Amino acid sequence: MQYATETEVAAAGQHVRSLTKALNGVLFGQESLIDQVVIGILARGHILLEGLPGLGKTELVKGLSRSLQLDSKRVQFTPDLLPGDITGNPVLQEIDGRREFVFQPGPLFANIVLADEINRASPKTQSALLEAMQERRVTVLGKTHDLPRPFFVLATQNPIELEGTYPLPEAQLDRFLFKLEVTRNSVETLERIVNHRELGTDPEVHPIMDQPALESLLELVRRIYLPEVVANYIARVVDATHPGQSAASRGIRYGASPRAALSLASAAKARALMHDRTHASFEDVKAIAPAVLRHRIVLEYNARIEGLGTAEILTALLDSVPFQALNTPRTLKTADA
Amino acid sequence: MKSSDAEGQWRKLAARVSRVINIGWWVEMLAAPVLLAGMLGGCAALWLRHELPLVAGQLGAAAAGLFLLAAAVAWVRARRHFESPGSSLVRLEASMHLSNALSAAAAGVCPWPEPPAHASAGLTWRWPRLLVPPVAALTLLAAGIFLPVSKGGNLPVAPPEPLAWRQIKADITQLDEDKTIDPAYLEEVSKKLEGLRARQPEEWFSHASLEATDQLKQSHQAEANRLETELQRGERALNSLQNQAKAMPEAERARLLNEFDQALEGMREGAMQPNKELLQQLGNLDPAGIPQLNQEQLNQLRENMRKAAGELAKAGGDKAGQNGGGDPSEEWNDELLAGDGKGEGQGQGQGEGQGEGQGNGPGQGGIGRGPGTSPNLLGKNSVDFAAGDAQALQSQDLSRTLPGDLLEIQDGKHDVDQSAAGVRSGGLISGSGSGGDEIWKEPLDPDEQNAVGRFFR
């Protein structure tokens, strides 16, 4: 494979920076979140956003679609939403004097789909969406329909209103590249929002790139070099999430899957591109590991009783796994020791 | 900077880091064997020095060999932990936060970054862990090599030779230095002494050896005394002949001449003879013509004789009586053995030596002391009470008195105040307290006060 060159990376970095700048103009004070959303997009991943209502999740997705000049759809998930409501339904139509079922594409047929409050839909509908996320195609009445490329799902869920919800099973959560937590804004950010926004009006977003440019960016991410030592680090981090594989895994019931390792590698490459590098690094992996792993590990009941959270366990786990598998003799002291 | 130069520098740095880490592993693996070798080596050195006549150099060489062996074993054990320069390159980039630029450059994905002025893998030595084992091992080894240790039982250790030998040897040496005695005699005595010393050390204190030693010593002392006596006799005769020959009657002069001749003959007959020069001078002397001889020469001759007699007195004469004899006034400070006073240091006629004076005390022992137990060996003899004799005992130990025992009889009177006093009236206290006077007296002792306090509490 031809690895990405510095020139290509530098040019792509300009585009990515422009994109993040545009999104920062849409969503104030969420630079880290925006960076991670952009990384998720560059890594061709689906993103689960968790946060309270009104924090700008929908605005972010809309801004993203406008800046990328991509087709976007929003689906408000409710318990009575049926799979056909999102995938599309065959409709009986009269064509040339004959009645035929014609497939009417649903909202999934868009480049960016905002699945709002995904945990309110029934498992049946969730499954239909998650299948589409994985296969990037839908099958209706025995006929398969490819989804447009690129295809991203940005789902949201509310962490507090759990009544009448259907929490996503772990196997389905695994299909999301990132689970990002949208936090509340600081006073300064709120002041900035009040000064620069009007209720009921959309922020002005200029297009940054078109679909082919985005496609070439996504292709470039694939060509980012992943050193063997970094791949080894990813493998060891994922392995350490399993019970008994590390001291920090105490309290974890189920660890991360191989898909998590692939997601880490892909996200690390995307982050490297964002930082104008032709190669991924340990730091990239460590930076995006919480977003990749936090929804992929299942804690033990006892750990929850003890008040241990996923964030604490992941922090300890990442601190305990060294970049290299090599040991240092006890006659020497390392700088981080 | 060219990329190849940068690559060379980075690879050199990685090789250096790799070396440091590998040495660290080696030292870590070496610590336990070195410490163990130090302990065992120290103990072995002590044992070897105790058993064999080894020198520090040999032990040091053995210790160095032991260290080399331990180093080789540690190297073999540490090899499986050794780090390649490639791995050290990754360690460098991780430590310097280079975002794996070196790995990517090594893969040819990007150019080598320019090496900084001070590149470091963030490794520092843990000096206590590094130094304590070898220092402890060296200390143990040095202790084993240099600590003073007694020689072992396998080594032939000569026991101290009998005291009499040293005395005889000292006498011979002294007489030899003074040139008083004919060297032939001294050689003969020395030969006898060496013959005794040539025996096995275990036999030095055997009965036969001690008897032979005693015999040699006695004969030597007897010879010395004899020669001393002869010299004194000759000197006295010569003195009288020199100073009073003209005034003395002929019979007396003949007696003195005869005495001088006998003395001279006595000197010649004994095993111990004066030195040849003195003997020749005395032999060449014509006693009949003494008054006509040079007075200074005569004085010198007499002086030589006196001196020789004095030396002989030192050599043997004044030691007479050491065994069994001695000065009656010799120090004998043990009160238990004090006996009835001084002058009891003489044997009962069976002791050795030529001591003068008489006494009832024991001698000082010696193999020629004769059979039987020395009296008063264990102290003063108790009074031999005959059975049935009554004797009053006086006890000063009042702790053992019984009721009814009379302790003391004393004449005395009651101590009555005889001063005249009239009738006194009670009532008011006439004196008032002043500063420092005791105005209140506690009638209870502390324990009673505490008891009262507890009761009221």
Contacts between the chains, C-beta under 8 A, distances in Angstrom:
chain1	res1	chain2	res2	distance
A	3	B	109	5.0
A	6	B	110	6.2
A	6	B	111	8.0
A	225	B	104	5.7
A	225	B	107	6.5
A	225	B	109	4.3
A	227	B	100	5.1
A	227	B	103	4.0
A	227	B	104	6.1
A	227	B	107	6.7
A	228	B	103	7.6
A	229	B	90	5.0
A	229	B	100	6.9
A	229	B	103	5.7
A	230	B	100	6.0
A	230	B	103	7.6
A	272	B	99	7.9
A	275	B	99	7.6
A	277	B	99	6.2
A	277	B	101	7.9
A	277	B	104	8.0
A	277	B	110	7.9
A	278	B	104	6.4
A	278	B	109	5.2
A	278	B	110	4.9
A	279	B	99	7.7
A	279	B	100	5.8
A	279	B	101	7.4
A	279	B	103	7.3
A	279	B	104	3.6
A	279	B	107	7.8
A	279	B	109	5.3
A	279	B	110	6.5
A	280	B	100	7.2
A	281	B	99	3.8
A	281	B	100	4.0
A	281	B	101	7.9
A	282	B	94	6.1
A	282	B	99	7.7
A	282	B	100	6.3
A	283	B	97	7.2
A	283	B	99	5.7
A	284	B	99	7.5
A	323	B	90	7.5
A	323	B	94	4.5
A	324	B	87	6.9
A	324	B	90	5.8
A	324	B	91	6.3
A	324	B	94	6.6
A	326	B	83	6.0
A	326	B	87	5.6
A	326	B	91	7.2
A	327	B	81	6.9
A	328	B	21	7.0
A	328	B	24	7.5
A	328	B	123	7.4
A	329	B	21	6.7
A	329	B	24	3.7
A	329	B	25	4.6
A	329	B	27	7.4
A	329	B	28	4.5
A	329	B	81	7.1
A	330	B	28	5.6
A	330	B	126	6.9
A	330	B	129	6.1
A	331	B	24	4.5
A	331	B	25	7.9
A	331	B	27	5.0
A	331	B	28	4.8
A	331	B	31	7.8
A	331	B	125	6.6
A	331	B	126	5.6
A	331	B	129	5.3
A	331	B	130	5.1
A	332	B	20	7.2
A	332	B	21	6.7
A	332	B	24	4.3
A	332	B	123	4.9
A	332	B	124	7.0
A	332	B	125	6.3
A	332	B	126	6.6
A	333	B	123	7.1
A	333	B	124	5.0
A	333	B	125	7.4
A	333	B	126	5.2
A	334	B	95	7.6
A	334	B	122	5.5
A	334	B	123	6.1
A	335	B	95	6.1
A	335	B	122	3.0
A	335	B	123	7.7
A	335	B	124	8.0
A	336	B	122	7.2
